[in-house]
Amino acid sequence: MIASSLDLPELIHELGRGARGARSLSRAETRALFAAMLDGTVGDLELGALLIAYRIKGETADELAGMLDAAQATLECLVAPAADFIPAVIPSYNGARKLANLTPLLALALARRGIPVLVHGDAADEYGRISSASVFAALGIPACRDRGDIESALHTQRLAFAPVDVLAPALAGLLHTRARIGVRGPAHMIAKLLQPFATPALRLVNYTHPSYRDNIAALFADAGLAGPAGVLLARGSEGEAVADPRRQVAVEWLRNGAATALIDPIAMVGPAPDLPTARDAATTARWIERALAGLVEWPESLTRQVDAIERICNHNNARGDDREHLGESGTMRTPAARLAS
């Protein structure tokens, strides 16, 4: 649907009446509106008004579903490599400012276990944050240039980093409006929810504020949106999907319309590992190389995260046979529980 068939002034009027007075749109209405925003037929003035309106109002689960419908429709779906595991999809759009960016370590650890891993995100450092793209480059892992490049990297290395401009060009256009209007819009949330494969894949989704958790859980209560592999949901580390090295947060698996607790919040045992003190990409890359070589200790939370993802991405698990992977209570068995059994 093009913008000329939408009553943009009326939609802006409904959405722009503030956090309490605004009317939320239906899934179908939002899908049509976001599709027009993605295809570039909404004028700059109206686009700015819509983005600011959503920044103030926030998005409901139905609106997020409509936006995700529209964004998914613009993707050229990827073919996953033949493997014993379904792919894991890791969005990386925040980078790190206070902590080292360990998203590349998570991706490399999963790839070493045979799991195809697609990391997608911004291709440059912004706002004083170190992006995963910069750390991957310092590790000698180049950004993919097109769809064929992504599929080739997944097949040969089990790991690909795709800039959002390559993976989802239409959505990237909306993301870049942040530089013009100064605030994030709904496209930043939608980018973290993409499932770019033609076949099942596990998405890692994180949230920064507790209120977002309920919205995401409500969104993926729709089994069709969650997909057969589901979504791994946890509070992010500075907005990244990698486990926070300082604490163990709750990790949930959203699948088949239900949320299963995989890892409960627990106190970390023993002193925290020595993480890189410098925040630059080169220092982080050298530390990651040492961690992969077993020369420095990993955060416990990251080890648990890798174990959980490996179990979910196992083909039998993705097809619905959870008995070998979940404890009787439905909670993922931690390494300590497995050793005790």
Secondary structure, DSSP 8 states (H G I E B T S, - for coil): --GGGS-HHHHHHHHTSHHHH-----HHHHHHHHHHHHTT-S-HHHHHHHHHHHHHH---HHHHHHHHHHHHHT---B---S-SB--EEEEE-S-BSSS---HHHHHHHHHHTT--EEEEE-SS--TT-B-HHHHHHHTT-----SHHHHHHHHHHHSEEEEEHHHH-HHHHHHHTTHHHHSS--HHHHHHTT---BSS--EEEEEESSHHHHHHHHHHTTSHHHHTTT-EEEEE-BTTBSS--TTSB--EEEEETTEEEEEE--B---SS-----SS-SHHHHHHHHHHHHTTSS---HHHHHHHHHHHHHHBHHHHTT--TTTB-TTS-B--HHHHHH-
